[in-house]
Structure formats: structure tokens, C-alpha cells
């Protein structure tokens, strides 16, 4: 094992001997998921692509481009010492706040389906919330590594909670409830790992429930989804359509599926079949076997992520790997829960599988960070 000397002031350890190679099992699993996901994006998006663009390759082509850009970003970040990234943690936080303020300026942000979540033009749009996920994890990891014990006191815990509140408020006005939920869960989990007391989280329970209820009441479409949640088939024409079509797709797949490319629900019945509900198409076409494979890949990625976090050379690396692993895990869990009607519908893409440019690139940036941490691990992974 390497000789590690931790510097409490800088949050950086001096390591006597480290690995010089990445966690290959982590990287290969990610590549398998990307290839699998690209195939499923092509299959799931074909009817929508033909209907609106006149050919079957539209979303497949764009996804392949974004994966290529993401892989380049992964390789670049993989070769940048993650401790160097820590120096820009505060800058990342400031940029996150500025971008989420700019997006709310009338005429600046791109509005789709009454949600203003993008900056840019057309297909070259950028979703600031995806940048925010990595930037906030980086900031929290840096601050926690400087003094992990600070979150054990109310005085130390509240500033972190305040940052979550500021970002959450900005996301609320977009509105982007799924990103608000995912970011909050990830950052709170990091605080828990750092040693924040259980009673602090317990004190947040009722205010959080009150806030969620208020957000549901003021948004009719959220109320419709909550009402339809117990029995989506009874509310097909209000808030139950998405969940009902997803369950029909999953049920049709049975054990071995209908066959690759043979989904029925993707033919303009299932909303966003190549994005939020791609897991439903996988279940319909590849059956229970395909579902188990996808879940097994995520379990392996999370397991390896935990191991990378446990063997990071310093506290900063541990918190950073913990945050990224939690982000991927929570996102996959929420997506699968939504498409199986285990929780009310909220827009949440499946990492590595769902179509999306900004999400894919920043997911691959996070993978690059994980691989860089693994290169400096204090023991063989």
C-alpha cells in the first residue's frame, strides 16, 4: 500500500506510490453501455425520426456524434489530475449560478414544452443543469475535503444547505423538478458520507415534504401525475398516459422480449422512447433478460465507483468519486422507478443509454474524473 500523508489545509495527500493505469473494468463497462445504448437509441427513435425528419438515422447520428465528443472529453479529463480541477471548484459554482440566472432572462433561454432549460440554438443547445451536476459535486468535494468535520455542526452544515437551496430555487423557476431532485439527493448524500448528523436530515424532512406538496399544487400537470400514480390506466387522458404505455411495453417483453427493433409501443404511443423511456423499449424488445443485463451493468459501475472512492489517495478524491457514483446511481434508480410506475413520472434520462447531447458529454466528463482518480489509487483495484 502507498504511504499517504494528508494535508488538512489543502485537502491533498502526498502519496509515495500510486498506480499509473486506469480502472479498465470501469472503462470497459462504460464502453459496453455506450454501445448498447447507441443501438437502443437507434431502435427506439426510428418511428419518431421517420415521422418528423423523413429518415430513421436522425437521432442515431446525433447520438453517435455526442458519444464521440464525450469520449474525447473523457480522455482529456482522464489525463488531468483531478486535484487540479479542485482549484476551479469555486469558479464552477459561480458559473453554475450565473448560467441558471441567464437562462431565466426572457428571450435568452430556449423554451420547450413550457420548460426553459436550454441555452443555444436548435440542436446546438446546452443544458446548464448538466454542467451544474458536476460543478456542484466538485465544489462540495473540495470544501468537504478541507475540513470534513465541519458538517457535524449546524454552523458548518447550513452553508452547504444554503447552496442547495439557491440552486434548487433557480431550477424550480425553469422549471426542472427532476434535476432539482437529483442534485439535492446527490449533494445531501455527500454530506451524509462526510459525517453530517442524522438529526440534521430529519429536521429537513417536513420542510422538504411541504415544499414538494406546494410544487405539486401550483402545477396542474404535476398534480395530474400524482393523481394518476396509483392507477395510470384509469387516467389515460390526463396524467397516466406515459406510465400506462411504459407498463404495456414492459409487460409485452416477458422473458426474452419481442426482438430487437420489434417494439410496438415506440410507434408514437410511448412518449420519449429514445430518451426518458428507453428502458421500457429495452424491456419490450429484449425482455427480462435485457432488463437484468442493464441493471447488472449499473450495479457493477456503482460497485467499482465505491471501490475507487474507498481507495482514492486523498479526501478530495474520495468525496469526488462518492458524489459522481451517487449521481449515476440515483439517476438510474429514479429512471427505472419512473418507467416501472414505482414512482410518479418525472423526466429523468437513463445514464449512458438515453439520447441527449449535454447529458452525454458531462456524463463522460464524470467518467474521465473517475478514471483519473483510479489512476492514483493507493492500492490495486
N, C-alpha and C positions, 0 to 999 in steps of 0.2 A: 504494500500500500504506500501511496505517496506520503511525504511529510508535509502536512498542511499547517500553515501559520496564518491565523485570521487577524486582520487589521480591523478593529471595531470602528475606527474613524472613517475609513474608505469603503468598508464593506467588501474588500477584496482580499483574497488569500494568496499567500506565496506558496506555490506548490513545487515540491522538489522534483517530482517525476510524474509525468502525465502521459496519456495516450496521444497518439498523433493520427488516429484514424477514427472515422465516424462510426456510429452505431448502424452497421449495414442492415441488420434485420429491420430496424425502424425505417430506414430509407427505402428498402426493397418493398416493404409492406405499403408504404405511401405510393410508390410507383404502381403497384398492383391495383390499388384503389383508384388511382387516376385513370389507368387503362380500362378498368371495369366500369368506372363512372362515365367515361367518354363513350363507350359502347352503349350504355343505357341512355345517355342523353340523346344519342342518335335515334335509338329505338323509340324513346318516349316522345321526342319532339317532331317526329316525321309528319304526323297528321296536321299539327299546328303550323309547321313550316310550309307544307304544301298549300294549306288554306290561305295563309297570309303572305307568303313570299314566292309561291309558284314552284318551289322545288324542295326536296327533302333534306338538303345539306346545310341550310342556313344556320341553325343553332349548333350543329356539329362542327361546322367550320369555325365559328366564333369561339366555341369552347376549346377546340384544338389550339387556336391562337393564344387564348388566355392561359392554357396549360403550359404552352411553350414559354410565354413570358414569365409565368410563375416558376418554372424550373430554372430559368436564368436567374431570377431573383433569389431562389433557394440557394443556388451555387454561390452567388455573390455573398449573401448573408452568412452562409456556412463558413466562409473564409474570412469573415470579420470577427475578431474577438468580441464576444458578447459583452465583455466588460467595457469595451469602447462604446457600445450602444448605450450603456448606462449613463454615460456622460451627457447624453442628449435627452434624458428622461423628462426633465422639466420642460425642455423645448417642445417635446412631443405632446405634453399635456396642454401647453399654451396653444399649439397649433390645433389640437382637437377642439378646444373651446372656441377658438376663432372660426374654424370651419363650420361648427354647428350653429354659430350665430349668423354667419354669412348666408347659410342655406335657408334661413328663415326670412331673409330680406325679400320682399315681394319682387317678382320678376327675375330673381337670381337663381333660386333653386328650381329644379325640374320636378313638376308635379305629375304623378301617375296614380290613377285611382284614388284621388283626394289625399294622397300622401306625398309630402315634399321631402325626399330623402336623397336626392342626387344633385351633383354639380357637373356641368359639362354640356355636351351637345350630342344628342342621339345615342348611338352605340358607344360613343367615347365618353360616356358618363362615369362619374366617380362617386362612390358612396362613402361619405366621411365616417359613418358608423363602423365600417370595416377597419379603417385606419385607427379609430378610437379604441377598438378592442385590444390591439397590440400596444398602442401608445400607453394606455392606462395600465395594462399589465406590467409594462416596462417601468412606469413611474412607481407603481405600488411596490414592485420587487426591489427597486433601488432604495426607496425610503425605508422599507421594512428591513433590508439588509444592513442599513446604517445603525439601526437600533431596534431589533426585533421586540424587545421587551416593552417598547413604548405603547403598544396596543393593549397591554394588560391594565392600563389605567384609562379612566374615562377621558382625561385630558388628551391622551395620546390617540385614543380611538376616534374621537369626534372629528378631527380634521379629515381623516380618511372617509368617514361617513359623509362629511360635507361635500367632498369631491364627487362621491357617488350621487349625491343629491343634485348637484349642479348639472352634471352630465345627464342624469335622469330627467331633470326638468327640460333640458334642451331637446332631448329625444321625444319627450311627451308632446311637445308642440309641433313635431314634424307631421303626424305622429308616427312613432316607431316603437310600439309596445314590445315586440319580440326582442329587439336589440336592447331595450331598457331592461327587460327581464334577464337576458343572457349576461350582459355586462355586470349587472348587480349581483347575480348569483356567483359569477366568477370572482369578482373582487371581494365579496364577503367571505367566500371560501378561502381566499388567500389570507385574509385577516384571521380566520379561524385557525389555519395552519400555523400562523405566526404566534398564536397563543392568546388571542382575544378571548375574554371570559364568556362563558355560555350565557350568563345573565344579560350581557350587552345585546346579544342576538335575541334573547327572549323579550327584552324591552322593545325591540323593533317590531315584534310580531303584530300587535294590534294596530299600530300606526300604518304598517305595510298593508294589512288587510283592508283598513279603512281607505287607503289610497287606491288600492285595486278596485274596490267596490265603487268608489267615486268615478274612476276612469271608465268603468263599465256603464254606469248610469248615464254619463254625459255623452256616450257614443252609442247610438241605436244599433249599429252593426255588431258591436261587442255584446250588447245585451241579447241580440238575436242568437249569437253563437252560444252564449251561456244557457239560454232557454232551450236551445236545440241539443245541447250536450248529452243529456240523459237518453234521448231517443231521436237521433238525427233523421231517421226515416219518417218521423211524424211531422217534421218541419222542413221538408224538401225544398220548398219555395221561399223559405225565409233564411234561417241560419244553418240549416242542416245539410245543404246540398254537398258541400265539399267532403264532410265526414262520411256521408252516406255513400258517395261514389267511391271513396277510398276503401271503405269496408267491402263494397261489392268487388272491387279489384282484388283485394287481398283474399277474400273468400273464394274467388274464382280460380286462384292459383293452386290451391290444395297443396299436395306434397311436392310434385315436380314441375308445376306450372304449365301454362298453355304453350310454352315455347318462345324462344327469343324472337321478338318482333310481332308476337301474336296477341298482344294486349287489346282488349275491346274498349276498356274504359278510357284509354288515351285518345280515342277518336272523338274529341271535343265534349266528352262527358266529364272527365276528371279535370278540374282546373289546375293549371300549372303542373302538368305531368312531368315536365323535364326539370322542374325546379323544386318547389316545396314538397310535391307529392311523388317524387321519383321513386321513393321507397315502395310506394303502392304498386307502381309499374313493375319493379323488380319482383315483388311478391306475386303479381299476376302472371308474369312471364316465366319466372324461374322457380316459383313456388316456395314451399317451406325450406327447401334445400338452399335456395338463393338467399333467403332471409337470414338463415343461420350463418351462411358464409359472410354476409355483410356485417352482422353483429359480431362474429368472431374476429373479423379484421379490426373493428373498433376496439374490442376488448384487448386485443394484442397491442394496438397502438397506445392505449391508455396504460397498460401494464408496463410497456417499455418506457413510456413517459415518466411514470412513477419511479422507475429504476434510475433513469437519467437524473431526475430531481434528487434522489437519495444519495447519488454518488457524484453530484456536482462539486467542483473544487472550492466553492465558497457559498455563503448565504445568499448572495445575489443570484447565482446560478440556480440554487435550489428553489427560491421563490419564483424566479422567472419560468423555470420548467414546470413548476407546480401550476402556475397561472395558465400557461399555454395548454397543458394537459387537461386542466379543468374546463377551459374554454371549449376544446374539441369534444370532451366527454359530455358536458351539459348540452351542447348544441345537438349532438347526435341523439342524446336521450330525449330531448324535447321534440325533435323532429319525429322520431319514431313514436313517441307518445301521442302526438297530434294525429298522425296518419292512421294509427290504430284506434282512434277515438278514446284514448285513455286520458286525454285532457282536452279542453276546448281548443278550437282551431286558432292558431296564430302563425303568421308567416315566418317559418324557420327553415332555411335550406339545410341539406344534409352535407356536411363537410366532405370534400373530395369527390362527391357524386353529383350534386345539383349544379345546374347551369348557372353561371354568374361570373362576370369578369373581375370586379373589385374583390369579391369574396374569395375567388380562387387565388388571386395574386397574393393577398395578405395571409391566406392560409398557408401558402407555400413559403412566405417570409417567416412565418412562425415555425414551420418545419426546419428551415435553414438555421434558425436560432437554436432549436433543439439539437440539431446535428452538431452545431458548434460547441454547445455545452458538453455533448457526449464525447467530443474530441479531447476535451480537457478533463475527462472524468478521472477521479482518483483511484479507480480500480477497474478491472476488466468487466465490461458489461455483458 
